[in-house]
Amino acid sequence: MEPVRNWLLPIVLGVAWILVSPALAAAVDEPLNTSELIVSSAASAMAAVALGFRRRAPLTTFAVVTVVQTVGYFSVTQDSPLLLPAEIVALYSVAVRCRPAIGWWAVGVQAVVQTAATALSTGVSPGLGWEAVLNLIGYGLVLVLGFGRRHRLALRSSAAQQIRAAEARRADAAVSERRRLARELHDVSAHHLTSIVVSGGAAERLAATRPDLSADALTYAAATGRETLRSLHELVAILQTGETQEEEPIVDRITDLAEAFSRLGQQIVVDVTPGLAGPVGEAVFGIVRESLTNTLRHAPGAAVRVLVTRAGDRVDVLVENGRATEPASAQGSRRGVTGMKDRAEALGGTLTAGPGPDGSWQVRASLPTASSAPGLQPRPPYSTAAPVPAPSSAARLAAGGWWTEIGVLLAVATPAVGGTGAMLAATKPIPDAATVSLGVLIALLPGLILLGRLQRPWTALLGVVLAGCLWPLAIGLGWLPDSLAPALALSLFASAAAVYAVATYGGDPVITWLSAGIATAGVGLSTGGLLRVAAAPDDPSGWGYPIAMGVVVAVVLAIPLGFCWVIGGLLRRRRLRESDQTGATLAELVRATEYEVHTERLRIAGGLHHSVLTRTQVLIDRAEAGDLEAATTEARAALTAMRDLLETLDDGAPAPRRPQ
């Protein structure tokens, strides 16, 4: 399947471009001759072939495409759209599969090559600088899109790796449990049974010379046998607690849950106040379980603290985890917090989730105990997906995502600042330094606001809209010349990015469509204001014309901004679907781990009951009856049964049944 995916796009692009290029050339009044058609077709075909290797060798593909495109550029009539724009696909592949620094290097190379080729073929002209800027912006946008794809692929890979690690730990869970139980069995009873065998055997051998030893051995065998039997019964009771899990105290259930997560690699410390029951206890258990599932997914290997305390008429829950020690996924559906809040609010409590002062992640809940009235049951969570909010820009910078942030800033700020600077340079007389600085600052402001678009997308959207309103305000107050009125159009990139951010990270998807309306209304309002304060001599007077033109601009922009919202919404749905699938898989692994460990405990409990416990009881009966030889024989049999059981723990074989 991979070879088909590698070659399908290049083949379709190459064939389609060769077929439509003559029509495109005719559309721009650049007639073709036979030699140009042959050269352009050959160059496009070679570039398409090179794109077939873009996944395995993206840098080599980029270099080949650049050389072929440059040679083809000098071989055809200038301005003829005859060459396949393969450099866009090649650059995108570099962004996805190479380090970000290499991607920016490729953008620079492509922009320089294109600008130099234009200068060599047509000479240096006033528009060459603008062409270079537009090339840089266009290639920068391609690079940012590639970085986004790279980030999504990294999240998928991390989620898949985490699931594989959890599956591997699950496979070892039963083995680890058998080893732990083997140590406990040996510590609890093996040495007791051995001491009975040794003392009974010695008393038998010395019965002729030391008859008093027989009485002591019988007393010791009976007392030690009872102690061994009590210890084994306690161990069997512990092993069987999962059989009536719903009736277990919350303390034990949370402890068992923590043990299951510990076998999946988490380092968990539990401190739970006893005595919780009813709906409050169930809510506490549900919150702890979902929080631990989230830490397993987003902070694998991290140290986790579970603290449940009761003060007066309230129960406080804290689940806190440190930093992950293994790669983790940052995607999230954000439904986990909603589900836990539902549990708490159904009982009249509260729940918050967020970073702690020391960089940890904390889930805090406070539940009133009085809400445990009959009939009041907490609502179940929607899913086990992780409650991870969109990462802040600072977090992305720390995680190495600063290349993407720089790309977004450049893509938004470069046309705005560059266009504003060109308008200021063309203004006569040339404005003073304060005017230039103010104009550049207003042009740069939307790009700076967008740095917070992931954590607070709605705030970023409103900030971009208000930044656009600064143009009519500054021009109307006389701080900026009327010639800067067209600079508002250069801020449309920021509006599109803000709408996309709201659609992707803006919370409830039912209301995110309002972002496109807010953005279009803001641009329309700013346009009307500019037409009012910087009206041309032949424009109609009054507010009617600015308002009408503002409405027209808003209606026209509703289509591209609505398209940005649709793209962001589709990406959000896919991210939520992938997050839910990952969360469900991890939750299923946790349940399977708990089940396997519980099954292993029941198996061992059955082995103890049907072999060791039976013989130990017979040992006590024989000792109390004064039959030292029979008591010693039963002690040996019980010890043999214990060793057989320990061997089954080593190889996983079924536990021995009741002796016949």
ChimeraX attribute file (.defattr): number of C-alpha atoms within 10 A of each C-alpha:
attribute: neighborCount
match mode: 1-to-1
recipient: residues
	/A:1	5
	/A:2	8
	/A:3	9
	/A:4	9
	/A:5	11
	/A:6	16
	/A:7	17
	/A:8	12
	/A:9	14
	/A:10	23
	/A:11	16
	/A:12	11
	/A:13	19
	/A:14	24
	/A:15	15
	/A:16	12
	/A:17	22
	/A:18	21
	/A:19	12
	/A:20	12
	/A:21	20
	/A:22	18
	/A:23	16
	/A:24	16
	/A:25	17
	/A:26	13
	/A:27	12
	/A:28	11
	/A:29	11
	/A:30	16
	/A:31	14
	/A:32	17
	/A:33	11
	/A:34	7
	/A:35	11
	/A:36	17
	/A:37	18
	/A:38	13
	/A:39	18
	/A:40	25
	/A:41	22
	/A:42	17
	/A:43	26
	/A:44	27
	/A:45	22
	/A:46	18
	/A:47	28
	/A:48	27
	/A:49	18
	/A:50	23
	/A:51	29
	/A:52	22
	/A:53	19
	/A:54	23
	/A:55	17
	/A:56	12
	/A:57	16
	/A:58	24
	/A:59	22
	/A:60	16
	/A:61	26
	/A:62	27
	/A:63	18
	/A:64	19
	/A:65	28
	/A:66	21
	/A:67	14
	/A:68	21
	/A:69	24
	/A:70	17
	/A:71	15
	/A:72	20
	/A:73	23
	/A:74	13
	/A:75	15
	/A:76	20
	/A:77	16
	/A:78	13
	/A:79	12
	/A:80	21
	/A:81	22
	/A:82	27
	/A:83	25
	/A:84	25
	/A:85	17
	/A:86	23
	/A:87	21
	/A:88	17
	/A:89	21
	/A:90	30
	/A:91	28
	/A:92	26
	/A:93	27
	/A:94	29
	/A:95	28
	/A:96	25
	/A:97	21
	/A:98	17
	/A:99	13
	/A:100	22
	/A:101	11
	/A:102	14
	/A:103	25
	/A:104	20
	/A:105	11
	/A:106	22
	/A:107	24
	/A:108	16
	/A:109	15
	/A:110	21
	/A:111	22
	/A:112	15
	/A:113	17
	/A:114	19
	/A:115	20
	/A:116	17
	/A:117	16
	/A:118	20
	/A:119	13
	/A:120	10
	/A:121	12
	/A:122	11
	/A:123	10
	/A:124	13
	/A:125	10
	/A:126	7
	/A:127	8
	/A:128	16
	/A:129	12
	/A:130	16
	/A:131	15
	/A:132	18
	/A:133	17
	/A:134	15
	/A:135	19
	/A:136	24
	/A:137	21
	/A:138	15
	/A:139	23
	/A:140	25
	/A:141	19
	/A:142	21
	/A:143	28
	/A:144	25
	/A:145	18
	/A:146	24
	/A:147	26
	/A:148	15
	/A:149	17
	/A:150	21
	/A:151	16
	/A:152	17
	/A:153	14
	/A:154	15
	/A:155	20
	/A:156	19
	/A:157	15
	/A:158	20
	/A:159	24
	/A:160	15
	/A:161	16
	/A:162	22
	/A:163	19
	/A:164	13
	/A:165	16
	/A:166	24
	/A:167	19
	/A:168	12
	/A:169	19
	/A:170	25
	/A:171	16
	/A:172	15
	/A:173	22
	/A:174	23
	/A:175	18
	/A:176	16
	/A:177	17
	/A:178	22
	/A:179	15
	/A:180	12
	/A:181	19
	/A:182	21
	/A:183	12
	/A:184	13
	/A:185	21
	/A:186	14
	/A:187	11
	/A:188	18
	/A:189	23
	/A:190	18
	/A:191	14
	/A:192	19
	/A:193	25
	/A:194	15
	/A:195	16
	/A:196	27
	/A:197	23
	/A:198	15
	/A:199	18
	/A:200	27
	/A:201	18
	/A:202	14
	/A:203	24
	/A:204	17
	/A:205	12
	/A:206	14
	/A:207	13
	/A:208	9
	/A:209	9
	/A:210	11
	/A:211	12
	/A:212	12
	/A:213	18
	/A:214	23
	/A:215	16
	/A:216	14
	/A:217	25
	/A:218	26
	/A:219	17
	/A:220	17
	/A:221	28
	/A:222	24
	/A:223	16
	/A:224	19
	/A:225	26
	/A:226	17
	/A:227	15
	/A:228	21
	/A:229	21
	/A:230	15
	/A:231	15
	/A:232	21
	/A:233	16
	/A:234	12
	/A:235	19
	/A:236	20
	/A:237	14
	/A:238	14
	/A:239	21
	/A:240	19
	/A:241	18
	/A:242	21
	/A:243	13
	/A:244	8
	/A:245	13
	/A:246	11
	/A:247	11
	/A:248	14
	/A:249	15
	/A:250	23
	/A:251	20
	/A:252	16
	/A:253	17
	/A:254	21
	/A:255	18
	/A:256	18
	/A:257	18
	/A:258	24
	/A:259	18
	/A:260	23
	/A:261	25
	/A:262	18
	/A:263	21
	/A:264	24
	/A:265	19
	/A:266	23
	/A:267	18
	/A:268	20
	/A:269	16
	/A:270	16
	/A:271	14
	/A:272	18
	/A:273	15
	/A:274	13
	/A:275	10
	/A:276	20
	/A:277	18
	/A:278	15
	/A:279	21
	/A:280	27
	/A:281	19
	/A:282	17
	/A:283	24
	/A:284	25
	/A:285	21
	/A:286	20
	/A:287	27
	/A:288	24
	/A:289	20
	/A:290	22
	/A:291	28
	/A:292	28
	/A:293	23
	/A:294	23
	/A:295	27
	/A:296	29
	/A:297	28
	/A:298	26
	/A:299	25
	/A:300	26
	/A:301	23
	/A:302	21
	/A:303	19
	/A:304	26
	/A:305	19
	/A:306	21
	/A:307	17
	/A:308	23
	/A:309	16
	/A:310	18
	/A:311	10
	/A:312	8
	/A:313	10
	/A:314	16
	/A:315	20
	/A:316	19
	/A:317	22
	/A:318	23
	/A:319	24
	/A:320	24
	/A:321	30
	/A:322	21
	/A:323	16
	/A:324	18
	/A:325	13
	/A:326	15
	/A:327	17
	/A:328	21
	/A:329	23
	/A:330	21
	/A:331	25
	/A:332	24
	/A:333	25
	/A:334	21
	/A:335	20
	/A:336	26
	/A:337	27
	/A:338	16
	/A:339	22
	/A:340	32
	/A:341	20
	/A:342	21
	/A:343	28
	/A:344	25
	/A:345	17
	/A:346	19
	/A:347	23
	/A:348	15
	/A:349	20
	/A:350	18
	/A:351	21
	/A:352	15
	/A:353	21
	/A:354	16
	/A:355	13
	/A:356	13
	/A:357	8
	/A:358	7
	/A:359	11
	/A:360	17
	/A:361	20
	/A:362	20
	/A:363	22
	/A:364	18
	/A:365	25
	/A:366	22
	/A:367	26
	/A:368	19
	/A:369	22
	/A:370	11
	/A:371	18
	/A:372	17
	/A:373	12
	/A:374	8
	/A:375	7
	/A:376	13
	/A:377	17
	/A:378	20
	/A:379	16
	/A:380	13
	/A:381	19
	/A:382	13
	/A:383	19
	/A:384	30
	/A:385	31
	/A:386	28
	/A:387	24
	/A:388	20
	/A:389	18
	/A:390	22
	/A:391	18
	/A:392	15
	/A:393	18
	/A:394	14
	/A:395	13
	/A:396	16
	/A:397	15
	/A:398	10
	/A:399	10
	/A:400	12
	/A:401	17
	/A:402	16
	/A:403	19
	/A:404	20
	/A:405	19
	/A:406	16
	/A:407	20
	/A:408	24
	/A:409	19
	/A:410	20
	/A:411	23
	/A:412	28
	/A:413	24
	/A:414	20
	/A:415	23
	/A:416	27
	/A:417	23
	/A:418	18
	/A:419	21
	/A:420	26
	/A:421	19
	/A:422	12
	/A:423	17
	/A:424	22
	/A:425	13
	/A:426	12
	/A:427	14
	/A:428	9
	/A:429	8
	/A:430	11
	/A:431	15
	/A:432	9
	/A:433	9
	/A:434	11
	/A:435	16
	/A:436	16
	/A:437	13
	/A:438	14
	/A:439	26
	/A:440	19
	/A:441	13
	/A:442	22
	/A:443	29
	/A:444	23
	/A:445	20
	/A:446	29
	/A:447	29
	/A:448	18
	/A:449	20
	/A:450	26
	/A:451	19
	/A:452	21
	/A:453	26
	/A:454	21
	/A:455	19
	/A:456	19
	/A:457	27
	/A:458	22
	/A:459	17
	/A:460	27
	/A:461	30
	/A:462	18
	/A:463	20
	/A:464	27
	/A:465	25
	/A:466	16
	/A:467	20
	/A:468	29
	/A:469	21
	/A:470	16
	/A:471	26
	/A:472	25
	/A:473	16
	/A:474	19
	/A:475	20
	/A:476	17
	/A:477	11
	/A:478	12
	/A:479	14
	/A:480	21
	/A:481	19
	/A:482	20
	/A:483	15
	/A:484	22
	/A:485	22
	/A:486	15
	/A:487	22
	/A:488	22
	/A:489	14
	/A:490	20
	/A:491	26
	/A:492	22
	/A:493	18
	/A:494	28
	/A:495	31
	/A:496	24
	/A:497	26
	/A:498	34
	/A:499	33
	/A:500	28
	/A:501	28
	/A:502	30
	/A:503	31
	/A:504	24
	/A:505	24
	/A:506	24
	/A:507	17
	/A:508	10
	/A:509	15
	/A:510	8
	/A:511	11
	/A:512	22
	/A:513	18
	/A:514	16
	/A:515	26
	/A:516	28
	/A:517	18
	/A:518	18
	/A:519	28
	/A:520	29
	/A:521	20
	/A:522	23
	/A:523	27
	/A:524	25
	/A:525	22
	/A:526	25
	/A:527	27
	/A:528	25
	/A:529	23
	/A:530	25
	/A:531	20
	/A:532	21
	/A:533	18
	/A:534	18
	/A:535	17
	/A:536	11
	/A:537	7
	/A:538	6
	/A:539	12
	/A:540	12
	/A:541	12
	/A:542	9
	/A:543	12
	/A:544	12
	/A:545	16
	/A:546	24
	/A:547	18
	/A:548	13
	/A:549	16
	/A:550	24
	/A:551	19
	/A:552	15
	/A:553	18
	/A:554	22
	/A:555	14
	/A:556	13
	/A:557	21
	/A:558	18
	/A:559	13
	/A:560	13
	/A:561	25
	/A:562	21
	/A:563	16
	/A:564	21
	/A:565	26
	/A:566	18
	/A:567	15
	/A:568	20
	/A:569	22
	/A:570	13
	/A:571	16
	/A:572	19
	/A:573	15
	/A:574	12
	/A:575	19
	/A:576	18
	/A:577	14
	/A:578	19
	/A:579	25
	/A:580	22
	/A:581	14
	/A:582	24
	/A:583	25
	/A:584	16
	/A:585	17
	/A:586	24
	/A:587	22
	/A:588	13
	/A:589	19
	/A:590	24
	/A:591	16
	/A:592	17
	/A:593	24
	/A:594	23
	/A:595	15
	/A:596	19
	/A:597	25
	/A:598	21
	/A:599	17
	/A:600	23
	/A:601	23
	/A:602	20
	/A:603	19
	/A:604	27
	/A:605	21
	/A:606	21
	/A:607	23
	/A:608	25
	/A:609	18
	/A:610	17
	/A:611	24
	/A:612	30
	/A:613	24
	/A:614	16
	/A:615	26
	/A:616	26
	/A:617	19
	/A:618	18
	/A:619	29
	/A:620	23
	/A:621	18
	/A:622	21
	/A:623	25
	/A:624	16
	/A:625	13
	/A:626	17
	/A:627	15
	/A:628	23
	/A:629	17
	/A:630	17
	/A:631	29
	/A:632	26
	/A:633	18
	/A:634	26
	/A:635	29
	/A:636	20
	/A:637	19
	/A:638	26
	/A:639	24
	/A:640	16
	/A:641	22
	/A:642	24
	/A:643	17
	/A:644	17
	/A:645	24
	/A:646	21
	/A:647	14
	/A:648	18
	/A:649	24
	/A:650	13
	/A:651	10
	/A:652	14
	/A:653	11
	/A:654	14
	/A:655	21
	/A:656	20
	/A:657	15
	/A:658	15
	/A:659	10
	/A:660	4
